[in-house]
Amino acid sequence: MRKTVLSVSVLLFIFMLTAAEMGGAAEKLRHVRDLRHDSGKMGTYRALIIGINKYKDKYIPSLRAARKDAVAMEKLLRTRYGFETKLLLDQNATRAAIYNALRKLAVEAGEKDSVLIYYAGHGERDDLLKGGWWVPSDAKEGEPVSYLDNTIVQRVIAGMRARHVLLVSDSCYAGTLFGQGRNLPPMLNERYYLKLYNEISRWGMTSGNKGPVEDRGAEGHSLFAYLLLRELRENEKPFIATQEVFARIAPIVGNNSEQNPVCKPIRNTGDLGGQFVFVASSASGVTAPTPAPEETTLAVSCNVRGAQVFLDERHVGNTDLSDFNVVPGEHRLRVEKEGYESYQRSVSVGKGSAESVRVILKQYVVPAPAPKKALTNSLGMKFVYIPPGEFMMGSPESEPERYNNEKQHKVTLTKGFHMQTTEVTQGQWEAVMGSNPSGFKNCGNDCPVESVSWDDVQDFIRKLNRKEGTDRYRLPTEAEWEYAARAGTSTAYNWGKLADCSKANYGNGYGSECEGTNPGKTMRVASFAPNAWGLYDMHGNVWEWCQDWYGDYPSGAVTDPGGQSTGSERVLRGGSWGNNARYCRAADRGGGTPDNRDGSFGFRLVRLPGQ
């Protein structure tokens, strides 16, 4: 050989795919007691084992440990783990023989069967095409066409009806096979092994990644093969997972050689999240666990990590959530996370079953304001365009200090509108009404008008429409107000989750959270930064009247809601200078009788498109 290529040990475990996932008739195992060779539900474990010390070409150096590694592995898998085995050694391990054996396994293995392939021999890297080869016993040095190409092995694996594939390689080229890895969970239990077995996998384990490996170790075996054999031989549990074995041997290999062990799925072969589980045979002497009383469990996985899981309105954990015990029957499942639409559904769990639910959370998609021209009327009131869209109105149950009247629900607004960038000021009110009712007159014309009732505001709107020669001005609906206040966010405040006295005028009056920071009265409008849509003071300064009668939220999604048809109070939103942060959240709801002229009540206007 042009370069020294030392021993290769390749262990390939292939488990047959369930029919539900691959179109056949095999079903997933539903009980841990079925994860046994004598259960009749796992099918046959088959093994093809290859070991090559001697090569026909005199320029390919002989190996010392490959044959012994293969023979020992064949015996261990047959006697301890219940495999039917076929052994190819030295001159019998030709390119044609290996290739035909691989194809035969792909054809013969049934949907419930498990297949293992172990290879010990030379391996060679293909630096030009970024691949690699097995080197069969009849290979010719320097002639890659006589080798067994890495991609052929991948294609055979991908073509099999296998449930699991594990390629364990003590090879200098094996790293070219692998994709992204996964971590072991903090706790391994019987149901975890069952879950690993039921899900499709295509895994590989290698001692050397892309670098050379050594044909020496202990007791006549390569170091990697010796440790692998030892772990499988000394295992006293009825099940052991691939990553468990790897986690025990990898540090020892790395500490005693220049090798970099790896254990990951094999790329482009159909891995779907499972993993090979070694199952001890009844003849191995390993005692099977005493069957535990049948548990009824539910597992919840999600495309978003850390989402909160509620079952029957009780928080049971965050995603991904492994099997947890539930009472048999019908349950209400809810999964939510800030920035995503809430997911809800009914889940039926039968007695003794292990159900799993996959949740896909959809991220809020709220369009940025369309590039329409901002409006300024004859009084200097400025308006920005708010585009149509959808959002989750209300607050998730996980939001601190929320109230029960904030039930979260999806709202769609089909029409855009212009919203005033600030609260109506004292100067603007006086220009229309000829007087100023505000209690904080000394604050100035640029401070919000307050001490105005909902009825007073309607009078203001009528006069403004007449003055402007239009009928387009009105109060925002409660849904329009919250949609605009959030400006595409889903947190308690449009700047984030936490209250911040430096970002709004609140918390000094009825409350004291911002005493010493905020003045305990109204401030000039636009004293703080606007939200993403250019709206100022949507949190604090003054409560803002909305068009709606106050009432309970609907139980489902709604389009263009206008609130209750009748009521005793009108909606107020946004909190004020005197309220603590809780009342200034985007989802908080207040109300007042239409004639109430509280010193913290103000408003801002909406102007509908058109003349």
PELINRA-V235661 format. One line per field, one symbol per residue. ss: DSSP state (H for helix, E for strand, - for the rest). phi: phi as a letter, one per 20 degrees, with the letter a starting at -180 (. if undefined). A space follows every 10 residues. Layout:
# PELINRA-V235661
ss: ???
phi: ???
This chain:
# PELINRA-V235661
ss: ------EEEE EEEEE---HH HH-------- -HHH--HHH- ----EEEEEE E--------- -----HHHHH HHHHHHHHHH --EEEEEEEH HH--HHHHHH HHHHHHHH-- ---EEEEEEE EEEEEE---- EEEE------ ---HHH-EEH HHHHHHHHH- ---EEEEEE- ---HHHHE-- ---------H HHHHHHHH-- EEEEEE---- ------EE-- EEHHHHHHHH HHHH----EE EHHHHHHHHH HHHHH----- -EEEEE---- ------EEE- -HHH------ ------EEEE EE-----EEE E--EEEEE-- EEEEE---EE EEEEEE---E --EEEEEEE- ---EEEEEE- --E------- ----EE---- -EEEEE--EE EEE-E----- ---HHHE-EE EEE---EEEE ----EHHHHH HHH------- HHH---EE-- ---HHHHHHH HHHHHHHH-- --EEE--HHH HHHHHH---- --E--E---- ---------- ----E--E-- ---E------ ---------- --EEEEEEE- -------EE- ---E-----E EEE------- HHHH-----E EE-------- EE--EEE--- -
phi: .fcfdefccd dddcdfffff ecnedfdffd cffeebfefm demeedcdcc cceddfffee ffdddgffgf fffgffffed dmeeccddcl feefgfffff fffffffefe fefccccdcc rfccedffdl cabedffefd gncgfeedfg ffffffffef efecccddcd bedfffedde ecefffcdcf fffffgffef bcdcccecle efcdebrbln dfgffgffff fffefdefcb egfffffeeg fffffdaefc fbbbfefmco fcoeafdfdf efefnfefff gfggddcccc dbfcfmffdd clmdfdqdff dfgcfcfgpe cddccbbgnc ffdcaecdcf gmececcddd eefgddffgf feffdcefen fdcdedffrc beencffeff mfdfedgfbe cddecfbecf fcffefffff feenbceffd fffofeeffb mdeffgfffg fgffgffemb ceeaffffff ffgffflnec efcfeqfdfb fedaebmbrf dcfdfnddfm afcgfmfcff ffdndelfdn mcfdfdffff afffecfccl fcnffbrdce fccnmbgeef ggedffefcc bbfgdfdffd ecacddcfgo f
